[in-house]
């Protein structure tokens, strides 16, 4: 983006009547300011960072901020996901302002917590040479507030960076929250500056609630999204130059979801490794697995334009927010945990209500047998439905309950959890459906890494399996509309490796039904993957002759037949039929269904006589 437009003098608030003159505040005695004058002091900036010579313009964001802050007592907020570039925008804005006016003070305060804010204010007072501010008992907040309110000091811009904990801006911090500092009221501090028409405030924050505590109007909150294609290309090619082609830059930006911090860290790493490692080699490494991508998200190559306490890796930046959410609203952290396992673009609200699996789920043997089939398979339905015996619940599925079935308390609590995650930009509402949510892929990966770090991965992966199991019905025609949006979640469930027996039993159900649905849709390659996985799970968990293992074998055989793999199909059909005869008897409907399926396999191979004999046996048994 070009520099801010020059229209005479740049104004932030109203011009001080004193022009360039500055008044020095002396010692404070009993809250009274002695009438003392000193030589004027030239306005200056306390921004602790150098200007980024490679700064990439971000559309109209800086102009939008400038328009808001040009009003008397203007307040604005840069709001967005951690690592999206909010602080870099604030730094560039501070330099553009001071480039055009030597009459404005710019104060940079690091406001991640009250203690850090107090230290930043103390540093600012030291640069202002306010006497008494270096005393241990000095009320630096009041000293700074008094200085800002004094119009004789001229115009100022206050930048509060990293106001990610909205509690910093609330009424009061005392005791353990405030350490040894005197009582602090963020609300009062801001309120006392509202009438300072010669000053303006800009905050950067990951929390929309924090932004709302500062600004007066919703329109004063400027959303900072990941970079667009052109901005990402410019960032990478500026940092890597001729070593990065257009195609490589586009691929790298897509892999890192256009997150500026991630791209900057990747570029710094690649540049350090050149010429031994090329951009393409880096891309090849990222493409190998999620593990490789996570490794890059953890990378910290340093950044002189980020605060020394700020994390320079995307994943660690987000995990700071995860920890904060877990502290202030544990149920929202639980919701984030279970959401991280679903397909990121189609997370329906109805899939998220259940978060009741115990933190430590028993892995003891829950019994070798699940419920037997009700024998509802007929000649026109080749797939065999299996009954689900939920090893974790006594009652009916909780996932099927609509929001109207919930108490007002449950609904409100759930909405607050969603609002918290939306507030931190970890999830967003889908544009097509207000009850469906989306997540960044990198946020999901970082959340799962955080769960592993906290030894909670298995617990929340298990909850995901329980919720998906409750939601995914049999793949028959009347359920297709329900199955279709659930299929992407089942595909992800294929990739999750669990050790918990309860969770593994739950995992087999949605995979079974997803394989059925995929087969009905003619997607036999995907159905084969599902059915092979389910059969392996059932054999290990239930044994070779369990009724559900036999159903899984039947469905795998059908998938083989649909793919023209008749020998493989016939072998499995014979195994299933022999086992069902032993376990269920000759005339059980499931046994007859398997005879029917074997007959069709013979028919498809042109073995008409064998097929006819088997069909005749089924017909005779049905007549009885």
Secondary structure, DSSP 8 states (H G I E B T S, - for coil): -------SS--SS---TTTT-------EETTEE-----------B---S---TT----TTHHHHHHHHHTSTT-EEEEE--TTSSHHHHHHHHHHHHHHH-TTEEEEEEE-SSHHHHHHHHHHHHHHHT-TTTTSTT--HHHHHHHHHH-GGG-EEEEEEE----GGGGSS-B-GGGTTTS--B-HHHHHHHHTT-TTEEEEEEES-HHHHHHH-SSGGGEEE-----HHHHHHHHHHHHGGGS-HHHHHHHHHHTTT-HHHHHHHHHHHHHHTTTS-HHHHHHHHHH-HHHHHHHHT-----TTS-TTS--SHHHHHHHHHHHHHHH-HHHHHHHHHHTTS-TT-EEGGGSS---S-SS---S---S----------TT--S-------TT-SSS-STT--GGGS-HHHHHHHHHHHHHHHHTTSEEE-SS-TTEEEE-HHHHHHHHHHHHHTT-HHHHHHHHHHHHHHH----SGGGHHHHHHHHHHHHHHHT-----HHHHHHHHHHHHHHHHHHHHTT-HHHHHHHHHHHHHHHHHHH-TTSHHHHHHHHHHHHHHHHTT-HHHHHHHHHHHHHHHHHHT-TT-HHHHHHHHHHHHHHHHTT-HHHHHHHHHHHHHHHH-
